């Protein structure tokens, strides 16, 4: 059947822009007054910085942080903390996506954009600020050979690669700061295969990992200065594997075979493989690094991080835990120490260092105190679903936001959600459901929510909603990206069970998603609409195709950004138009300067204020703001 709203996929057309402008005006007329009262309080929370990225070098730690109106790069060296760069110097509405200092720390590479994946990448001299090189497009994984040469990974989102393979695809290039470059790895790799590049911290090796569809990967390695030596060193078959480092003639690797919970193995140059750390019977291994004569590994225990230290032989040394549920990320070997970022529901960030076996706080901040609980809810097939519950320590309420994702093996762990602190302060609570499709319980948990098994994802989320309703809660469901698809499915199928939905940067047309932007990359996760067997179940889960004229849908907010070059804004626009056709009260918010990876802090703050304004309206928390 012909799609009457396909014109909204042409987001630069006059007709689509008129639709967007009218929708944005309608939203502001309804929620502008409430949002304007919430925004100053959100920006006040933005005065508390959050750490986006941590990188180490020989002349200190580099921290990319978001502050009230900008992104800032700091260098921490001993007790000194100096600003190296801030986004305001790069232009208006700019976000710094990532940073990567050279091993010596005298150069730093960084990428910036207005929210799109496509960015400008620059390399500057840290002391003088002089620009050394510039790249454009989707660039990542800069690995330094010396001051004048480096490798990087380029993502081709359309067209063809230099070797003629149809996008989407990635290639590794060797580049000189003079501008000369050549492809040195990945030629003739098929479309939809992604590449990551990582140099050893303690040897002259470099690792390239080829991944297909979040379900399998294999590792190449060789000498940093000679790409001709890069060869396959580990192929786990139908499983994921990631490099750790090269030590004493052995490549240390994490592999997710067996039960998919993760183990550490070492493979020698002659191909002999030895298990170093066996698979934990219950908890998934998240990442591991070699530090001095130890392995430092993070595990997820009930969706919260725990650290374990082992000898290189695999002998257990000790476990490091934290006072409250939290998330360890960006674990890395900094030669004489191991560093990482820790965050929690009320901890924007802390940077920790492991020296020998001691844990030392290097930098960090805390916010207002909140309380949290953990529950296990029985799903439709008796599978226990872990749920975080975050609330005001002084009082409880019956007004809840339920957050979910359920895909790509991504785990929803304790994170600092600044705008949710306002909700809690004003009488709301929020819950996070660790449903199938994520990685909270390993690769089997992910596989149980892929493709035709996605019904498990929706069944799990539905079970948590039913439990909340049985406890007397009003419920707004909230999800972004794949989580937007999750909320779209629940909204369309079970309108009587929820009080409202917030659907962000979503996939909603599951019969055309693979034709929009880089959507074909996600075929291994969702299925291929061009195959009849896959199209059959995709048509059943596609929210856009399952809206019913006879249903009484609750209020919903759909939001997206025109700079999103990952999930096409047309998903959100078309869904809103079809809701209009059915006479459903819905609100569409389209940001003109944000994308899938985020926005400038001020723009992000306004988006969050608008999201909260809608949630307050549905949960009847807005009375005190009038």
N, C-alpha and C positions, 0 to 999 in steps of 0.2 A: 504494500500500500504506500502511496506517495506521502512523504513527510511534509506537512503544510508549513512547518516552521524551519525548514532546512536553510532558509535565507539568513537565519540568525547565526549560522556558522560563519558567515562572512562578516566578521565583527567590525570591519572598517567601512562597511557600506553605510550609506546615509540612512537606510531603513533600519538597520540594526542599531546604529548610534542613536537614532530618534527613540527607539524602544528602550535602550539603556538609560538615556537621559530622563525619559518619562518615569521609568521605574525608580531611578534614584531620587527624583523629586517627590514621588509618592511616599517613599520610605522616609525622607527627611520631614515631610509634613506630619507624618504619624509619630515618629520617634525622635525628631531633632531636639526637642526640649529636654527629654530625659537623657539622651546621649550627651548633650552639652553639660549636664550636671555631673555625669559620671566621668567625663574626660579628665578634668583636673585631678581627680583622685587616682585615676590610672597613671597619669603622668607623674604624680607624686611617688607612686610605686616604681616608676621608671627611673627615679633618682637613685634607686638601688641597682647597681650594675649587675648584669648577668654575663657569664662567660660563654662565648660561642665556640671558641677553639683554643687549644693549648699546643704549643710547639716548643721544643727545646733546641738549643744550640750551645756552642762552646762559650758564648759570651752572655748566657742568660736564658730565661724562659720568656717566650713571647705569648701574650694573651690577647686574643680578639674578644672585646667586650662590647655589649650594647648598653648605652647609657640613655639619658632622658631624651636626647635629640640627635644622637649620632652613634656611629660605631667607632670604637677607638682601639688602637693597637698599642699595648704596653710592653715594655721590656722590664722584667724583674731580675735584678742581679743583686743577691744578698739582701740588704735592707732597702736598696734603691728601687724605685718604680718610676720609669720615665715613659712619656708618650712618644711613640715613634710616628704615628700616623692617625688621622681621623677622617671620617667620611665627608665632613663638611668641606674639606680642602679639595674634594674630588668632584663636587657639584651638588645640585639639589636632588632630593629624594633618592639618595644613593645608599645602598647597603654594601658592606664589604662581605663577600661570600666566604672567603677562606684566606688563610695566610700560610706561607711556607718559607721560613728562613733557610739560608744556606747553612751547612754544618758549622762553619766558622761564625755565623751570625752577622757577617758584614754586609750581606745582601738579604733582601726579603722580597719574595714574590707575593702578590695579592691579586684577587679578582673582585671586580665591583660591577654592579648593575642596578637597575631600578626594580629588581624582583624577578627578572627573567633568568633562565639558565645561561643564555648567551650573555657574555660579559666582556669587559676589557680587563686583560691581565697585564699587570706591570711588574717589572723588577726594578728596584731602586737600591742605591747605596744607603745603608742605614745612617751613617754619620753625615754625609753631605746632602742626602735627599736627591741626588742626581739620578735621573732615569737611565737605566742600563738597557732595557728592552721592553717591547710591548707586543702583545698578542690580542687577537679578537676572536670571538666565538666561544664555544663551550670547551674549556681547557681545564685540565686537572693534573694532579700527580707529578708536579715538577720534581725532578731528581737531579742533583748537581754533580757534574763531573769535576769542574773547576769554576773559576770566576767567569769564564768566557763560554762555557759549553754546558748544556743541560739537556735532559730528556723531558718530554711531557706527553700526556695522552690527549688526543683531540677526538671529540665526539662529532661525528657527521650526522646531523639530524635530518637532512634531506639531500637529494642529489646522490652522488656516488663518491666513494673514497678514491684517493689517487690511483689505486690499483684496480678500479672499476667495479667494486662491490657496491650494491645498492644499499643506501642508508635505511635504517639507523645502524651505525657501526662505529668502531673505534680503532685507532692506530696509534702506535708509539712513534714519536718523531725525535730525532736528534737535532738540536738547534744550536747555532752559534749566535752570540749577541750581535754579530754583524748582520744577522737576518738570514743567513744561509741555513737551510734545514732539509732533512730527508727522512722518509719513513724507514725505520730500522726493525720494526716488529709488527706483526699482525697481518702482513700482506696475504690476501686471499682467504683470511678468516671470513666465514659466512656472515651475512647480515644478522643482527640481533645478538651478537656475541660482544660482550663488554670486556674491557681490559683495565686492570689496575697495576700500578708500578710502584715499587717500594724498595729503597736501598737499605742494605744492612747497616746497623748502627755500629757493628763491631768487626766488620770484615770488608773486603773489597768486592763483595757480591751485590747483585741487584736481582729482585724477584719481579716477575710479571705473572699475574694471575688472570686467566681467561675464564669468564663466567657466562653461563647461559641460563637465563630465566630464573634466577634465585633457587635453582634446584641442583646444579652441578657446576664444578669448576676444576681446573687443573693448573699446575704451577710449573713455570719455566724459571730457570736461574742461570747466572753466569757472571763473568767479570764485569764490573761497572763500566770500565773504559772500552770494552770490546763486545758489541752486540752479536758478533759472529759466534761467540762462545755460549750464547743463551740457548739452553736446550731443556727439554722436558725432564723434570726431576721427580714429579709426583702426579699421578693420575688416579684418583680414587674411584673412577667409574661413575655410577649414578649417585654421586654424593658431592657435597661441598668440601673444599679444602682451602686453607689460607696459610701463607708463610709466616713463620715467627722470626727465625734468624738462622744464620750459618755459624756453627760453633764446632771447632776441633774436627773439621772434615765432615760434618753432618748437617743436613738441612732439617731444622725443627719445623714441624707443621702441625696445625690443628686440623682434624678431619672429622666430619660428621657422618660416618657410616654406622653400621650396627643399628642401635636404637635411636641414632640421631642426636644424642646428647653431647657428643664431642669428646675427643681424646687427643692426646699429644703423641706424635710419633716422630722418629728421627730416621732419615734415609741417607745412606752413604752414597758416595760417588759411584760405587759399583752396583748400586740398586738394592743393597740389603736394607730392610726396614725393621726397626725395633720400636716396640711400644714403650713410651716413657711414662705417661700418665694415662691410666685406663679410664674408661667411661664411668662417670658417676652413675649409680643406679637410679637416681631421682632427679638430679638438678643439672641443667645445661651449662656447659662451658661457653662463655661469651667471647673472651679474647685472652691472649697470653703473650708475654714478652720475656726475653732472656735479659736478665740484669746481673752483671758480674757472674757469679757461679750459681745463680738461682733462676728458676722460672717463677714469674708472678702471673697468676691467672685469676680472672674474675668469673664467678658463677652466679647464676640467677637462682635464688632460693625464695620461692613464693613471690616471684617477679621483683625481688629486690637484690641488690648486689652484695656479694661477699667476696673477699680477697683471700686467696690461698697462696702460700709460698712453698716451693718444692726445691730440692736439690736437682741438678741437671740429670741425675740418675733416676729421678722420679720419686725419690723418698720425700714424704710429707714433712714439712717443717712446722708450720703454724697457720692459723686462720685469722684474718683481720676482719672484725665486724664493726658496725656503726650503731649509734644509739637509737636510730629510728630508721624506718624503711627509706632507702635511697638508691641512687643510681651512680655507678662508677663508669666513666667514659674516657676515651682518649688516653688510655693506658700506654705509656711509652718508656723506652729505655733511654735515659739521658747520660749514659756512660757511667758516671759516678753516683747516680741515683735513678730511681724510677718515679715517674710523676703521673698524676691523673687528676681529672675533675670529678668532684662529688656534688650532687644536687639532690634536693628532696622537696617535699610539698611546700615547706617554708624556708628552704635554704636556696637562695639564688645560685650560689656556687661557692665551693671551697676548692682551692688547689692544694693537693697534698703531695708530699715527697716521701718515698720510702728510702731511708738510708740504712744500709745493712738490713736489719729487720725491724727498724723503728719507723713509726708513722709520724711525720712532721707536717703541720699546716703551714703553707707558704703564703697564701693569700686567700681572701674570701670575705663574704658578708652573710648576714642572716636577716630575715624579715620578721613579720609578726608571727607569733606562735599559733599553730593550728593543731587540732587533734586528728588522729587517723585510726581506723580500725580495718581489719581484714576479715572477709567472709568467704565461705565457699557455698555456692548456690548450685543446686542440682539441675542440670540441663534436661532437655526432653528425653534423652537416651541414658540418663543417670550419670553422665559425665560431670564431675565436679568443676565448676567455673570459679576461679579466684577473682575476688572483687575488692578493690580499695574503696574505702569510705572516708572522706575528708570533711571535717565540720568544725564549727565554732566550739571551743572548749567550754565556753560559758553557757551556751544554750543550744538546743536542738530545734529542728523544724520539720515540716512535712513537705518541703519544696526542694526538689532534686533535679540536678543535671546529670545525665548518664552519658559518659564518654566511651566510645569504642572505635576500633579500627579493623582488626581481623583480616590481615593479609600480608603477603610478601615476607613472612617470617619476622615482621617487625613487632617488638615487644613494647607494650605500654607500661613503663616502669615509673616509679615516683619521680616527678619532675616539678619544677617551679612554674606554675601557671599563674602569673601575676594577677590577671583579671578575675580569676576564680577566687582570689582572696577578697575582692570586693563583694562578690556574691555571698561568701561566708560571713563577712562583716555585716551584711544587710539582711541576714536571716535565711540564706540558702545553704545547701550542702551539695557536694558533688561526689560522684561514684565513677570509678574506672573499671571496666569489665575486661578481663584478660581472656578473651574468647579464642576459639580455634581459628587457624589461619595466621596467628601471630607466632612469635618464637619463645613465648614464656616457658614452655615445657619442651623445647627442643624441636628438631626438624619434623618429627612425626606429627607434632601439634600443628605445624605449618601445613604439612601435606593433607591433614584432615580438613583443611579449609580451602583447598585449591580446586579450581575447575568445577566439575560436577559435584564435588563435595562441599561447595559453598553453602549448601543448605544447612550444614552444621554451624556455620558462622551465624547465620540468621536465627537458627534455633537457639543457640547459646544466648545471644543478645536478647531475644524475646523472653527467655526464661528469667533473665535478670530483671527485665521490665515487669514481668508478672510478679516477681518476688517484691519489688519495690511497691507496686500497687497494693499488694497484700499487706504491706506495712503502713499503708495509708498515705503514701507520697503522691503528690502531683509530679509528673515527670516530663522533662524536656530532654530529648535525645540530641546528641551533639557529635558530629564527626566531620573530618576533613579529608579530602582526596579519596582514597579507598574507603575511609571512614564515612565520607559523604555518600558513597554508594551504599554502604551499610545502612545509614539512616534513611536514604531514599527508599530502599527495599522495605524496611520496617514501616515507614510512613505510608507507603502505598498499600501494603498488605494488611496492616493492623491499625487502622486509624482510630479505632475506638479505645485502644489501650494506652495511647500517649496523649499528652496535653499539648505538645508542640514539638517542632523539630528545627534544628539549626544544621544546615547542610552546606558545607564549605568546600570550595574549589573541587567540585565533585565530578565523578563519572556517573552519568545517568542514562545515557543512550548506549546500551551494551551491544547493539547491533551495528553501530558505526564507530565505536571507540577506536578500533584499529586503523581507521582511515583518517583520524584527526591527530595532527602533530606526531608525537613519538609513540602513539598508542600501540603500534604493532609490537613494541618491546614487551608488552604485558600479556601477549598471547599465551606464553607458558603458564601464567598465573590464572587467567580467566578462561582461555579457550579461544578458538578461531571462529568468528561469526560466518566465515565463508565455507566452513565445513558443516554439512547438515546435522551431524550428531551433536556438535558443539552449539550450533545455532538454536537447536531445540531447547537446551536448558538455559542458554543465555537469554532467549526470548522470555523465559519464565521469570528471570531475575531482573530484567531491565526495567527500572522504575518508569522511564519515559513511555514504555509501551504497555504498562499495566495499570495506568490510572483509569478509574471507573467513574462513569457519570452518575451512578446511583449511590456512591459512597459519600459519607460525611467526613471530610478530611479536617483535621485540626489545623491551626495556624502554623505556618512555617516561614522561616527565613532561609533564603538561598543566597550565598555570597561567593563572589569570584573576583578576579582581577584581570585587566586587559593585558598585563605583561606576563601572564601565565603562559609560557610556551611549552609546558609539559602536559597538563590536562586542559584541553580546549575549553575556553569560556562558553562555547556554544552549548555544552551540556546543561549548564545552569540556565542560560537564556531560554532554551527551548522548553525546559521543564516548567519554568515560570509561565511561559506563554500558554502552555497546555493547561496549567492550573487555572489561569485566567479564563480559558475557554470553558472550563467546567464550573466557573463561578466560585472558586475556592479562595479564601482569604490567604494570600501569600505575599511575601515581600522579597524583592530582589535588590541586592546591594552589589554594585559593580564598581570596584576601585580602579581608577585609571592609571595608577602608578604603583601597582603591586603585582607580584607573581607568585608562583607556587612555593618558592623558597622564602617568601616574606616581603617586607617593605621597610622603608625608612622608619625609624622609631616613632616619629610623630604620626605618620600615616597609619602605621600599625596600631598605635594607641587609639586613633579615631575608629578604626575598624573594630577593635575590641569593645570600645564604648558603645558602638552601634549594636554589636552582638548582645552585649549585656542588656541594653535597652529593650531589645525584643524578648530576651529571657525574662526580664523583670515584668514585662507586660503579661506574658503567659502565666507566670507563677504568682502574679499579683503582688510583686514586691515593689511596684512602682508608686504605690500610694504615698509613701513617705517622701518621695522625690518631687511630688507635684506641688 
